[in-house]
Each structure stands twice: as structure tokens, then as C-alpha cells.
Amino acid sequence: MKPMEQRLAENATMINGYLEEALGGQEPELLGKASLHLVEAGGKRLRPYLTVKACEAVGGRAEDAVPFAAAVEFLHNFTLVHDDVMDHDDLRRGKPTVHKVYGVPMAVLAGDLLFAKVYDVALNNRPPGMPAERLIESIAKITEAAMTLCQGQALDIGFPSASEVSVDEYIEMVGAKTSSLFRACAQVGALAGGGSDEQVEALGGFAWDAGVAFQIEDDVLGVTADEQTLGKPVGSDLREGKKTLINIHALENATEDQRRRIGRAFGVEDASREDIEAAVEALREVGSIDYARGVADEYVARAFKALDAIPDSPAKEELKALVEYFVKREY
Amino acid sequence: MKPMEQRLAENATMINGYLEEALGGQEPELLGKASLHLVEAGGKRLRPYLTVKACEAVGGRAEDAVPFAAAVEFLHNFTLVHDDVMDHDDLRRGKPTVHKVYGVPMAVLAGDLLFAKVYDVALNNRPPGMPAERLIESIAKITEAAMTLCQGQALDIGFPSASEVSVDEYIEMVGAKTSSLFRACAQVGALAGGGSDEQVEALGGFAWDAGVAFQIEDDVLGVTADEQTLGKPVGSDLREGKKTLINIHALENATEDQRRRIGRAFGVEDASREDIEAAVEALREVGSIDYARGVADEYVARAFKALDAIPDSPAKEELKALVEYFVKREY
């Protein structure tokens, strides 16, 4: 099997051309540029990859999944553009966010256009032989994800800090903000590939659990990876007092002393490198990092088990490899 | 025929129940309330009325059009919520706008949810007997309108004042901001009612032209109606330097002296009642009000002509009466 980076890059190239063509020639030009801004900023195109591989895993052709892969990537980009407006974030994928460059009104509008494009590409590029009822089902899955993403973002806005969130609420929020779209990706890929209802459901279940594991692993990397791997300063999640599974677990389980050491970095914007290191050490002592890793592993195991309903194939192996690549990295 | 007000009110009652049910039980509660805010503020439900009557005009049952009528009303409300954010407007339908009550982040999100609900209601309430292909066609029409609405709003943001817009650009913008959704309303109503392709197109054409006439008549009312009819101070469009067909025509055709009199009110926030009256008199002299009325009449005539392709029926008469009611009012 080719290295994961190469497979993701090949898939991204295929999807990017499609995305840029779908947004090409947009009038007025400024709206077109604002809509393309984040799309062109790159990204691993993980969701399109999931869509394409789910299609292949049920015996479909990759090209039949491409319109849906583009649709889910548009949906993802739409939510990122609007989330950045809501969260007042200045940087995304290493570039200034859409509203920093084009202003809030145009960013809201660019997000809206990307949302409309979700349906435009999915409706107007039906793969040959895909029954109308299956197209409707696909669009309904995408719509369900869109509604759940709104719900997840509302939960995120509603609970601004880790101290207000329980582990269960965290899992619910990750489910809504990440897994709902992962699931839709796998479902529409399987639908485009002509999968059975059982296969569509199995791949959707796989993707849901994989999404939770991905998000938790992101939390783990935030305190264990080095700055180069992370692309942002180590301990940013701590400094920002972010709702990560690690932080939530630690706030619930730390002793007075550990809590004090964590508190010197947690939510402290100008915490020093030493404060961060001491806090991470305390998180380790509490067992919060191991706890998060354990939960991620559970979700990976559940995700893999869901794939039992799918016949063995290279695509099935690639789906597993994707999860291994993102969740089982050693640092 | 019942009075127009009564028919609109009966239709609104039917649609409102549907809209509120579709948003009911939304979690988290705050997102649900923010999404319902504008929907509950009322409105004439003109677009749902168009949808239902287009359905009946091709021999369909009103109830088969209701999910689509709800969808287009959600689309309309989504654009209003986001437009108010973009334009920093504080009042809508006599109530504070969503972002004034719930803040910009929640207003952006509420708009996004309303947009997702467009598809949710349309996809999951297919009328018995409506073929899948026709449902797909309906959703594609709605999507096309959504994309064009984004384009229209971008044009609106891009040309902030009347002096930068030609008559042709004004008509293009009105088409994108109003007629595109009017057309989709009539098209999906006709599709839900089982209309032929020719009927779908004819009703779409009717609605497009009616939309342009509606918008121009709004411009005319802005300088000819009294405050009670208008629901806002007479001459607001003048004070705000708004892009109305009347203002654009006047800026292109006024003499020096007329231009001077108009200039005392145009874009002058604290223009006095006398300044406004003198400016309106000048607009009248230039012929801008008659010009706008003439253009609206032309669009009404074209709209009515498009209906020739539809067999006579009470619904067809009601569609004509709707246009007469809104465009041919005497003041």
C-alpha cells in the first residue's frame, strides 16, 4: 500500500479540481474569490477521501463518488467559514480567515454560497445508473449532517469553557461537530457506490466512531506532539482553556495540588513554557492523557468492528489505514 | 372571490403551523428560539401563497405543495436573517432582528439551520405520488434560487448607493434578490402539482416578472403612500439614498435644479418633511415615478401573458389577483 500521505494527496488533487471548477466563473467576482479563499487554502480532504473509499468499499467506482465528495467538502468549508466568523478566529489552514480578508458580511455570504454549492454539485452530477431514490437518500443524509453540525456549533458556543462540560457532553458535542459529517461522508459514498442498506449503515457507523477517535487524538496531540508536527505552539489548548477530553477529565479528577499546577497554564494566555510543561506533567499524573488515549482506542475498536459487515477489499484496508494513520500515531 | 387579505391570511395560518412544527423541539433550546424568532414575527407568506396557487393552477392539491411552500419560506427567512446581519439592520417585521436579540454568532447559525431546514422539509415530506425525479428537479430549482440570492446580495453589498447603479443593473439585482425565489416558488408548486414541463416554465416566467413588478411597486409606494400604509416614514428610501428604480432614473435624468432639490433629501438622514416633499415633487417632475410605474406595468403585462400557457382556473385568477393586489393598488 502506498504511504497514507501520498494517497491523501492524490485524492486531494482529484477533488480540488472539481471544487475549483464548481466555484469557477462566479459573479460578482468578489463573492467568487471569497468563496474560493478557504477552499484554495488546502486541507487534507479527509472527508472526500472517506466518501471515495466508502464508495469503493461497496464495489463502486471512485469517480461516481466524486460529486458527493465535493459536496461534503463544500459543507465542511461552509461550516469552517461561518465558525471562524462566530469564534472570531483569525487564522485557518495557516492563512487569514475569510472574514479577516473580505469582512464579515462577505464571509457570511461566501459560507451561504458554499452551502448552496453542496446541493448544486450533488444534484447536478448524478453518477450514471444511480437511482433517483438513492440520490434523494444521499441528499437527505447530507442535510441531516448539516442540521447536526448547526446543533454542535450551538453547543460549542453555549458552553464556552471546559469546566462547564461533562465527558458525556463532550462526546455528544464531538459527535455533532465532527462525527455527523464523517458519517454522512461514508453513507453517501456507499450510496453512490450502490451499497446495500446494511453496508451504508455499517460504513456510517464506522465513520461516526472514527470521527470521535480523530477528535480525541487531536486533543492528545495538542499536549504531546512537538510544535512542528502540530503546526501551532504546544499547549495552545491549555492556554485557551479549550474543551478537550483531557482538560475535562483533569478538571474532574485532579487533586488540589495537580489542579493548582494545571491552573497556572489552563486559560492563562501568557503562560510560560515552564508553566505549560508543569501543567502537562500534572495532566499525565492525573491520568488524563492515558484516559483520552484509552477512549480513542475504544472508538477505534468499535469503528473497526463496524467494518465486519463489509467484504474485505483494498478500500476497506485503506479505510482502516486512514484511522491508524490519524489515531495510532506515536509521539 | 374572497378579499386578498383573507386568502393570504388563511394560507399563512396553514403554513405557519407547518413551519413551527418543523422547528419544534430543536436542541439546544437557544438555537431553536433564535431560528423561530423571525419565522414567528409574521409576514404575509407571499412566497408560500405563490407555491400553493401554482400547484393548484396545474390541477394539484394545495396540501401537496405545503412542504415546498414551507421550504421556500425557510429559504426566504434564512436570507433575511443573514441579510440583516450583513446590512446591520435592527428591525424586521416590526421586531428587533435576530442578531439584535441573540447576537451575531447565533444569528449566523440560526440562518444556517433555516437553510438546512429548506432541504429537510422538502426531502422528507414528499407528496404521495410525486415521482423521485420530480422531487430532485424541485430541489434543484430551490438550490438555483439560493445561489442566485447569494449573487444578488453580493451585488447589493457591492454597489452601496443608487448613483453607482444603472437601470439595467437594478433590474438584474431585483431579479437575483426577489424574482429568482419567486420563480422557484411557482416552479416547485407546479412540480408538486404534477404540471407539465411547459406549465412549470410558464408559471416560473410569470413569477419572475411578477417579482420585478412587486419590487418596483415597493419603490413607488415608498414615495407615494402615507406612513400608515407604508409602516415606515414616507421618504425613508430617499433619506437612505436607497437604490430604487425611481432614484436611479432621477439621478440619470434630472435637470440641475431638480437634482438640487432631490439632493436636499437624497442620502440626507435628517432631511425635514419639507425637504422630502420638495424632493418627491422633483421626482414627479423628472417623470421618475411615472417611469417606474410604467416599467412595473410592463412587467405585469408580461407576467399575465406568461399565464396564457395555463388553462383557466380559480387558482390562475387568484395568481393574477395577487399581482393586481400588490402592484395595481391606487394611492
Interface residues (C-beta under 8 A of the other chain):
Chain A: Q26 E27 P28 L30 L31 H82 V85 M86 D87 V104 P105 M106 V108 L109 G111 D112 L113 F115 A116 K117 Y119 D120 L123 N124 P131 A132 E133 L135 I136 I139 A140 T143 E144 A146 M147 C150 Q151 Q153 A154 L155 I157 G158
Chain B: Q26 E27 P28 L30 L31 H82 V85 M86 D87 V104 P105 M106 V108 L109 G111 D112 L113 F115 A116 K117 Y119 D120 L123 N124 P131 A132 E133 L135 I136 I139 A140 T143 E144 A146 M147 C150 Q151 Q153 A154 L155 I157 G158
